[in-house]
Amino acid sequence: MSHDLKKVVIAGGSGFLGVSLAHHLAERGTSVVILSRNEPKVNGPWKHRRWDAQTVED
């Protein structure tokens, strides 16, 4: 396995499956960003960005 830092964006990832995947990837050294309308109900080692699939923002 490469030691390069990997980055992953999970669209619609604030639910059970997205958060589980985010935890799994983060434990393996991956930088994770979750895109969703609502913040995940749990805190974790990821960044969250609000996105509604219609509005263009940062």
MMTF fields as JSON, N, C-alpha, C and O atoms, coordinates in Angstrom:
{
  "mmtfVersion": "1.0.0",
  "mmtfProducer": "UNKNOWN",
  "numBonds": 231,
  "numAtoms": 232,
  "numGroups": 58,
  "numChains": 1,
  "numModels": 1,
  "chainsPerModel": [1],
  "groupsPerChain": [58],
  "chainIdList": ["A"],
  "bondAtomList": [4, 2, 8, 6, 12, 10, 16, 14, 20, 18, 24, 22, 28, 26, 32, 30, 36, 34, 40, 38, 44, 42, 48, 46, 52, 50, 56, 54, 60, 58, 64, 62, 68, 66, 72, 70, 76, 74, 80, 78, 84, 82, 88, 86, 92, 90, 96, 94, 100, 98, 104, 102, 108, 106, 112, 110, 116, 114, 120, 118, 124, 122, 128, 126, 132, 130, 136, 134, 140, 138, 144, 142, 148, 146, 152, 150, 156, 154, 160, 158, 164, 162, 168, 166, 172, 170, 176, 174, 180, 178, 184, 182, 188, 186, 192, 190, 196, 194, 200, 198, 204, 202, 208, 206, 212, 210, 216, 214, 220, 218, 224, 222, 228, 226],
  "bondOrderList": [1, 1, 1, 1, 1, 1, 1, 1, 1, 1, 1, 1, 1, 1, 1, 1, 1, 1, 1, 1, 1, 1, 1, 1, 1, 1, 1, 1, 1, 1, 1, 1, 1, 1, 1, 1, 1, 1, 1, 1, 1, 1, 1, 1, 1, 1, 1, 1, 1, 1, 1, 1, 1, 1, 1, 1, 1],
  "groupList": [{"groupName": "MET", "atomNameList": ["N", "CA", "C", "O"], "elementList": ["N", "C", "C", "O"], "formalChargeList": [0, 0, 0, 0], "bondAtomList": [1, 0, 2, 1, 3, 2], "bondOrderList": [1, 1, 2], "singleLetterCode": "M", "chemCompType": "L-PEPTIDE LINKING"}, {"groupName": "SER", "atomNameList": ["N", "CA", "C", "O"], "elementList": ["N", "C", "C", "O"], "formalChargeList": [0, 0, 0, 0], "bondAtomList": [1, 0, 2, 1, 3, 2], "bondOrderList": [1, 1, 2], "singleLetterCode": "S", "chemCompType": "L-PEPTIDE LINKING"}, {"groupName": "HIS", "atomNameList": ["N", "CA", "C", "O"], "elementList": ["N", "C", "C", "O"], "formalChargeList": [0, 0, 0, 0], "bondAtomList": [1, 0, 2, 1, 3, 2], "bondOrderList": [1, 1, 2], "singleLetterCode": "H", "chemCompType": "L-PEPTIDE LINKING"}, {"groupName": "ASP", "atomNameList": ["N", "CA", "C", "O"], "elementList": ["N", "C", "C", "O"], "formalChargeList": [0, 0, 0, 0], "bondAtomList": [1, 0, 2, 1, 3, 2], "bondOrderList": [1, 1, 2], "singleLetterCode": "D", "chemCompType": "L-PEPTIDE LINKING"}, {"groupName": "LEU", "atomNameList": ["N", "CA", "C", "O"], "elementList": ["N", "C", "C", "O"], "formalChargeList": [0, 0, 0, 0], "bondAtomList": [1, 0, 2, 1, 3, 2], "bondOrderList": [1, 1, 2], "singleLetterCode": "L", "chemCompType": "L-PEPTIDE LINKING"}, {"groupName": "LYS", "atomNameList": ["N", "CA", "C", "O"], "elementList": ["N", "C", "C", "O"], "formalChargeList": [0, 0, 0, 0], "bondAtomList": [1, 0, 2, 1, 3, 2], "bondOrderList": [1, 1, 2], "singleLetterCode": "K", "chemCompType": "L-PEPTIDE LINKING"}, {"groupName": "VAL", "atomNameList": ["N", "CA", "C", "O"], "elementList": ["N", "C", "C", "O"], "formalChargeList": [0, 0, 0, 0], "bondAtomList": [1, 0, 2, 1, 3, 2], "bondOrderList": [1, 1, 2], "singleLetterCode": "V", "chemCompType": "L-PEPTIDE LINKING"}, {"groupName": "ILE", "atomNameList": ["N", "CA", "C", "O"], "elementList": ["N", "C", "C", "O"], "formalChargeList": [0, 0, 0, 0], "bondAtomList": [1, 0, 2, 1, 3, 2], "bondOrderList": [1, 1, 2], "singleLetterCode": "I", "chemCompType": "L-PEPTIDE LINKING"}, {"groupName": "ALA", "atomNameList": ["N", "CA", "C", "O"], "elementList": ["N", "C", "C", "O"], "formalChargeList": [0, 0, 0, 0], "bondAtomList": [1, 0, 2, 1, 3, 2], "bondOrderList": [1, 1, 2], "singleLetterCode": "A", "chemCompType": "L-PEPTIDE LINKING"}, {"groupName": "GLY", "atomNameList": ["N", "CA", "C", "O"], "elementList": ["N", "C", "C", "O"], "formalChargeList": [0, 0, 0, 0], "bondAtomList": [1, 0, 2, 1, 3, 2], "bondOrderList": [1, 1, 2], "singleLetterCode": "G", "chemCompType": "PEPTIDE LINKING"}, {"groupName": "PHE", "atomNameList": ["N", "CA", "C", "O"], "elementList": ["N", "C", "C", "O"], "formalChargeList": [0, 0, 0, 0], "bondAtomList": [1, 0, 2, 1, 3, 2], "bondOrderList": [1, 1, 2], "singleLetterCode": "F", "chemCompType": "L-PEPTIDE LINKING"}, {"groupName": "GLU", "atomNameList": ["N", "CA", "C", "O"], "elementList": ["N", "C", "C", "O"], "formalChargeList": [0, 0, 0, 0], "bondAtomList": [1, 0, 2, 1, 3, 2], "bondOrderList": [1, 1, 2], "singleLetterCode": "E", "chemCompType": "L-PEPTIDE LINKING"}, {"groupName": "ARG", "atomNameList": ["N", "CA", "C", "O"], "elementList": ["N", "C", "C", "O"], "formalChargeList": [0, 0, 0, 0], "bondAtomList": [1, 0, 2, 1, 3, 2], "bondOrderList": [1, 1, 2], "singleLetterCode": "R", "chemCompType": "L-PEPTIDE LINKING"}, {"groupName": "THR", "atomNameList": ["N", "CA", "C", "O"], "elementList": ["N", "C", "C", "O"], "formalChargeList": [0, 0, 0, 0], "bondAtomList": [1, 0, 2, 1, 3, 2], "bondOrderList": [1, 1, 2], "singleLetterCode": "T", "chemCompType": "L-PEPTIDE LINKING"}, {"groupName": "ASN", "atomNameList": ["N", "CA", "C", "O"], "elementList": ["N", "C", "C", "O"], "formalChargeList": [0, 0, 0, 0], "bondAtomList": [1, 0, 2, 1, 3, 2], "bondOrderList": [1, 1, 2], "singleLetterCode": "N", "chemCompType": "L-PEPTIDE LINKING"}, {"groupName": "PRO", "atomNameList": ["N", "CA", "C", "O"], "elementList": ["N", "C", "C", "O"], "formalChargeList": [0, 0, 0, 0], "bondAtomList": [1, 0, 2, 1, 3, 2], "bondOrderList": [1, 1, 2], "singleLetterCode": "P", "chemCompType": "L-PEPTIDE LINKING"}, {"groupName": "TRP", "atomNameList": ["N", "CA", "C", "O"], "elementList": ["N", "C", "C", "O"], "formalChargeList": [0, 0, 0, 0], "bondAtomList": [1, 0, 2, 1, 3, 2], "bondOrderList": [1, 1, 2], "singleLetterCode": "W", "chemCompType": "L-PEPTIDE LINKING"}, {"groupName": "GLN", "atomNameList": ["N", "CA", "C", "O"], "elementList": ["N", "C", "C", "O"], "formalChargeList": [0, 0, 0, 0], "bondAtomList": [1, 0, 2, 1, 3, 2], "bondOrderList": [1, 1, 2], "singleLetterCode": "Q", "chemCompType": "L-PEPTIDE LINKING"}],
  "groupTypeList": [0, 1, 2, 3, 4, 5, 5, 6, 6, 7, 8, 9, 9, 1, 9, 10, 4, 9, 6, 1, 4, 8, 2, 2, 4, 8, 11, 12, 9, 13, 1, 6, 6, 7, 4, 1, 12, 14, 11, 15, 5, 6, 14, 9, 15, 16, 5, 2, 12, 12, 16, 3, 8, 17, 13, 6, 11, 3],
  "groupIdList": [1, 2, 3, 4, 5, 6, 7, 8, 9, 10, 11, 12, 13, 14, 15, 16, 17, 18, 19, 20, 21, 22, 23, 24, 25, 26, 27, 28, 29, 30, 31, 32, 33, 34, 35, 36, 37, 38, 39, 40, 41, 42, 43, 44, 45, 46, 47, 48, 49, 50, 51, 52, 53, 54, 55, 56, 57, 58],
  "secStructList": [7, 7, 7, 1, 7, 7, 3, 3, 3, 3, 3, 6, 6, 6, 1, 2, 2, 2, 2, 2, 2, 2, 2, 2, 2, 2, 2, 6, 6, 7, 3, 3, 3, 3, 3, 3, 1, 1, 7, 7, 1, 1, 7, 7, 1, 1, 3, 3, 3, 3, 7, 7, 1, 1, 7, 7, 7, 7],
  "xCoordList": [0.837, 0.0, 0.876, 1.88, 0.502, 1.247, 1.078, 0.044, 2.079, 2.009, 1.539, 1.529, 1.144, 0.628, -0.721, -1.529, -0.96, -2.243, -3.318, -3.164, -4.384, -5.509, -6.624, -6.791, -7.378, -8.52, -9.758, -9.726, -10.867, -12.129, -13.255, -13.289, -14.181, -15.398, -16.562, -16.706, -17.401, -18.569, -19.809, -20.158, -20.467, -21.683, -22.857, -23.049, -23.641, -24.777, -24.322, -24.986, -23.198, -22.579, -22.882, -22.14, -23.951, -24.209, -25.005, -25.191, -25.472, -26.238, -25.341, -24.118, -25.962, -25.247, -24.129, -22.998, -24.446, -23.438, -22.307, -21.138, -22.649, -21.617, -20.682, -19.466, -21.237, -20.411, -19.552, -18.388, -20.105, -19.326, -18.157, -17.036, -18.429, -17.378, -16.338, -15.138, -16.785, -15.859, -14.938, -13.733, -15.5, -14.674, -13.653, -12.469, -14.101, -13.235, -12.074, -10.92, -12.376, -11.328, -10.383, -9.169, -10.938, -10.108, -9.146, -8.012, -9.59, -8.717, -7.516, -6.489, -7.644, -6.562, -5.762, -4.99, -5.947, -5.152, -5.691, -4.982, -6.942, -7.547, -8.19, -8.852, -8.0, -8.665, -10.06, -10.199, -11.099, -12.483, -13.271, -13.181, -14.053, -15.002, -16.374, -16.564, -17.334, -18.71, -19.518, -19.555, -20.164, -21.068, -22.495, -22.893, -23.272, -24.663, -25.424, -24.835, -26.745, -27.587, -27.478, -27.558, -27.297, -27.244, -25.935, -25.373, -25.462, -24.248, -24.525, -25.642, -23.502, -23.679, -24.037, -23.607, -24.819, -25.252, -24.123, -24.241, -23.049, -21.886, -20.678, -20.58, -19.766, -18.518, -17.521, -17.578, -16.622, -15.622, -14.441, -14.392, -13.497, -12.266, -12.429, -11.583, -13.497, -13.751, -14.162, -14.422, -14.215, -14.753, -16.145, -16.398, -17.039, -18.383, -18.571, -18.198, -19.146, -19.5, -20.97, -21.414, -21.716, -23.142, -23.288, -22.636, -24.151, -24.394, -25.771, -26.131, -26.544, -27.903, -28.074, -29.201, -26.983, -26.969, -27.552, -27.74, -27.839, -28.369, -27.566, -27.342, -27.135, -26.452, -24.948, -24.366, -24.331, -22.877, -22.281, -22.585, -21.439, -20.76, -19.307, -18.853, -18.565, -17.166, -17.083, -15.99],
  "yCoordList": [-1.185, 0.0, 1.24, 1.295, 2.224, 3.464, 4.293, 4.215, 5.075, 5.942, 7.339, 8.226, 7.553, 8.847, 9.087, 8.169, 10.346, 10.7, 10.666, 11.294, 9.957, 9.853, 10.774, 10.999, 11.3, 12.161, 11.593, 11.198, 11.554, 11.016, 11.966, 12.481, 12.197, 12.958, 11.983, 11.242, 11.989, 11.111, 11.999, 12.7, 11.966, 12.757, 12.057, 10.852, 12.815, 12.229, 11.292, 10.294, 11.601, 10.676, 10.877, 10.373, 11.598, 11.854, 10.744, 10.79, 9.763, 8.655, 7.54, 7.676, 6.443, 5.32, 4.782, 4.604, 4.524, 3.947, 4.921, 4.536, 6.184, 7.181, 7.39, 7.468, 7.483, 7.672, 6.438, 6.567, 5.253, 4.023, 3.975, 3.628, 4.327, 4.36, 5.423, 5.183, 6.588, 7.666, 7.223, 7.468, 6.568, 6.05, 5.039, 5.12, 4.112, 3.064, 3.689, 3.305, 4.643, 5.267, 6.112, 6.071, 6.879, 7.737, 6.918, 7.337, 5.752, 4.882, 4.404, 4.033, 4.413, 3.967, 5.134, 4.958, 6.326, 7.471, 8.307, 9.159, 8.073, 8.83, 10.099, 10.068, 11.207, 12.465, 12.409, 12.194, 12.601, 12.423, 13.718, 14.405, 14.043, 15.15, 14.573, 13.876, 14.869, 14.427, 15.609, 16.674, 15.411, 16.408, 15.982, 14.866, 16.866, 16.53, 17.78, 18.803, 17.671, 18.789, 19.004, 20.137, 17.923, 18.002, 17.421, 16.501, 17.975, 17.426, 16.03, 15.737, 15.157, 13.832, 13.991, 14.942, 13.063, 13.133, 12.81, 13.069, 12.252, 11.937, 12.711, 13.036, 12.995, 13.642, 12.595, 11.443, 12.994, 12.05, 12.767, 13.996, 11.997, 12.543, 12.974, 12.652, 13.692, 14.126, 15.588, 16.171, 16.166, 17.512, 17.361, 16.447, 18.256, 18.255, 19.548, 20.625, 19.434, 20.592, 20.471, 19.436, 21.545, 21.557, 21.612, 22.418, 20.747, 20.689, 20.111, 19.076, 20.783, 20.312, 19.834, 19.626, 19.658, 19.169, 20.172, 19.845, 21.391, 22.424, 23.714, 24.394, 24.053, 25.295, 25.125, 24.167, 26.059, 26.03, 26.967, 28.16, 26.424, 27.199, 26.776, 26.044, 27.229, 26.838, 25.34, 24.794],
  "zCoordList": [0.0, 0.0, 0.0, 0.709, -0.785, -0.883, 0.386, 1.049, 0.717, 1.88, 1.517, 2.371, 0.252, -0.164, 0.493, 0.634, 0.897, 1.49, 0.417, -0.631, 0.656, -0.264, 0.217, 1.415, -0.735, -0.407, -1.069, -2.235, -0.308, -0.808, -0.426, 0.691, -1.364, -1.101, -1.173, -2.146, -0.125, -0.084, -0.189, 0.761, -1.34, -1.541, -0.867, -1.036, -0.103, 0.606, 1.706, 1.987, 2.331, 3.269, 4.735, 5.578, 5.081, 6.499, 7.183, 8.399, 6.441, 7.016, 7.531, 7.57, 7.921, 8.524, 7.621, 8.073, 6.353, 5.455, 5.167, 5.171, 4.916, 4.638, 5.81, 5.632, 7.005, 8.211, 8.467, 8.846, 8.267, 8.443, 7.464, 7.837, 6.206, 5.201, 5.545, 5.409, 5.986, 6.362, 7.492, 7.442, 8.516, 9.619, 9.09, 9.419, 8.291, 7.732, 6.954, 7.145, 6.088, 5.277, 6.125, 5.93, 7.068, 7.92, 8.778, 9.007, 9.254, 10.049, 9.243, 9.811, 7.937, 7.05, 6.476, 5.534, 7.045, 6.655, 5.514, 4.978, 5.136, 4.046, 4.585, 5.623, 3.892, 4.224, 3.616, 2.412, 4.436, 3.987, 4.134, 5.152, 3.091, 3.128, 2.832, 1.835, 3.709, 3.519, 2.991, 3.609, 1.845, 1.274, 1.579, 1.245, 2.213, 2.49, 2.903, 3.251, 2.857, 3.29, 4.789, 5.263, 5.538, 7.0, 7.502, 6.907, 8.609, 9.219, 9.754, 10.179, 9.737, 10.351, 11.829, 12.481, 12.345, 13.746, 14.723, 15.92, 14.219, 15.055, 14.544, 13.361, 15.46, 15.08, 14.639, 15.071, 13.792, 13.329, 12.709, 12.676, 12.223, 11.659, 10.198, 9.363, 9.885, 8.525, 8.537, 9.59, 7.349, 7.181, 6.588, 5.803, 6.965, 6.389, 5.61, 6.076, 4.436, 3.634, 3.257, 2.759, 3.502, 3.177, 1.661, 0.996, 1.116, -0.318, -0.57, -0.009, -1.419, -1.709, -3.138, -3.587, -3.856, -5.23, -6.226, -7.398, -5.764, -6.645, -6.532, -7.533, -5.33, -5.059, -5.214, -4.707, -5.915, -6.07, -5.027, -5.005, -4.172, -3.138, -3.102, -3.981, -2.089, -1.921, -1.797, -1.648]
}
